[in-house]
Each structure stands twice: as C-alpha cells, then as structure tokens.
C-alpha cells in the first residue's frame, strides 16, 4: 500500500460526473513499483486509454521513468491510484515533481512512439484514507488534450459490469512473475469480479489490511496465476468496455489466497461529490 498527498484541483466533481456511464440499477499492496502476472502482451493502439505515469527525475531513464499506471477518463484527465502520488512513492510532494507526465500510445516503455504529456495539476479525492487505502483515487490534469478515442467510459453505480463473475481485464507494465521481473511492454491479464466475501476473508484486518467493500472491489483468478502486481498500481480494471476499478493493493501477486483489491470507481466517484 502507498500513502499520498496532493493539492486541490477545481472542478473535479463535474468532470468525473461527465465521465460516468449511468445504467439502470441491477440486483446485485499492489505496490507502485509492480507488473501484470500471468498476462499477455497487448498493443497500446488497441487500448489507447491505458497510460503510464512517469518521472525520469525520480525513477531514472530506464523504462522511461514509469512507476504507476493510469487511465484516460476525459481528453485532459487521467485517473490513477491516490497512493501513486504519495511521498512514500515519489519521495517528495507530487506538486514538486517537475517532470511528472503520462505516456500515452506507447506499448514499449523504452520506445519512442506515442506521446509524453506533462501533468499540469494533481488532485486526490478528500475521501482517500492513506492508512486503510480506502477511496484510493486521484486525478491528473494534463497540459495537452489527448484524442477523444483515448477516453474510456467509467461505469456508474449499479452497472452490470460490477456483477460477481463478470470477466474483466487488468492492464499494466508491472512485475510479470511477482519476483521483480518487470515488463518493458504493455501487458494485460484476464480476471473476474469476485464476491466481496472472498476479499473480506482474505483481508480481515488485525495484523494486515482490511477489505472495505464500500470503496474497494475484489477481482482475480480463484485458481491463482492471474493478477496485477508491483508497478501496476493505478492501472485500469476494465469490464464490458467500461472502467470499474483501479489497481490498489493486495497480498503477493497471483496467489489464490490473495486476490487483488481494486478501487471501486463508482463508489469513489460518488464520494467526490457527484451524487
């Protein structure tokens, strides 16, 4: 888990509200330095809404300074995990990282394709709790607009994409084996939405972290082997063509007894004041 602070960004609630896809109600620590486990390579052109957060000043030139993932939710807005902007991850306040940027449209981090867009402002939802990692969401305002086809719709409350058993895909450049084997190219792994009880049983609190279904989402492979990992934090969990989660935390990578915990995007959007 990671701990962030960032400065306020005006007009965020309205922006998030505009990004949310509303549907009828229906019944029903990935560390900031990790990779998708049990996944496969994908092309950035086929998933243009996936971006890398980068700072060569803080993380060096290897992998273009990538340290977290993010997802484009509007032409000038990128959603990521709040803990990615913490002092624990960046070593300083996010506002003072002068070369903070997102890399869009680049599959290979060491390549020259795509665009590197400066981050103009950062905002962390006031609901974020750095102790429990509840409401682990932040927004970045970009200095330049990305094309409309880079924008991924955000699933709203009651969206069927949140139903247990729904197939989902997680994206990132993180650890591919859970042992520090970082990917240089964008990867994805197929998982499924799991019952809240699965994560509640795996993370009951006490000596470890506690799963909170109000702001967290449980997803993974019940058999193990497919998961997000270090370096994937802030990356998107996508189901039925919509954003449902952000890589947040977990125990190990790809373990059947340690499913992935994601930010429940619909709940965090509501906590940001959008209703």
Secondary structure, 3 states (H helix, E strand, C coil): CCCCCCCCCCCHHHHHHHHEECCCCCCCCCCCCCCCECCEECCHHHCCCEEEEECHHHHCCHHHHEEEEEEEEECCEEEECHHHHCHHHHCCCHHHCCCCEEEECCCECCCCCCEEEEEEEEEECCCCECCCCECCCEEEEECCCCCHHHCCCEECCCCHHHCCCCEEEEEECCECCCCCCECCECEEEEEEECCHHHHHHHCECCCCCECCCCCEEEEECCCCCCECCCCCCCCEEEECCEEEEEEEECCCCCCCCCCEEEEEHHHHHHHHHHC
